[in-house]
């Protein structure tokens, strides 16, 4: 495993705290951590697997903090199909290069960002439900669960947007429910990563400790602040994800 200098390790741990905070609100912490680990010499595979490992601890913290507010009865099918999608995505990542799928993801993120910008009421009030939950959760559990296992950045943001635009949830409840759905796909894909990839465990445990603290603060933020504040962070994360993937796709 590569050795990080003391300064590099401090930067990583501070960033892990902020990433945990962001992940607890709407996802996207990987946008901060993965490029930094790669820049510090871990390599793409090791950076992704180590991030997934430490992020799971932070996710457990936000999940437990918000546990009593999660609508588990509604989410049962979504959790089951997220598990299925997550393991398929992680296994496919071992076989297939994800680059050909990036244009589809870019287009989807761009559409989400534009629609969210011009729909000022999106997520602020409970919208009309246009899809049955019995169809929504299995379908998007597979799709978003697969994405989480295969690529992963801003998985929570995809769940939030889909939930508020298709089944009429407000953005706060969508953010809370996303914790259970992301937990399912994240946990199962992590198991695949543990079996098939290397993980920088000594660094991962330190990052996890910082991420847990950040996630606790992020979960409290979700409970305390209004939907408009959550939406602003959601838009920032979608924009940053879009920018990162655009740079990687067009520059490469």
Protein Blocks (a to p, Z undefined) as FASTA:
>chain_A
ZZddfklmmmmmmmmmmmmmmmmmngojlmmmmmmmmmnonojmlmmmmmmmmmmmmmmm
mmmmmmmmpcfklmmmmmmmmmmmmmmmmmmmmmpcfklmmmmmmmmmmmmmmmmmmmmk
gokaccddfbdfklmmmmmmmmmmmmmmmnopoklmmmmmmmmmmnopafklmmmmmmmm
mmmmmmmmmmmmmmmmccdfklmmmmmmmmmmmmmmmmmmmmmmcfklmmmmmmmmmmmm
mmmmmmmmmmZZ
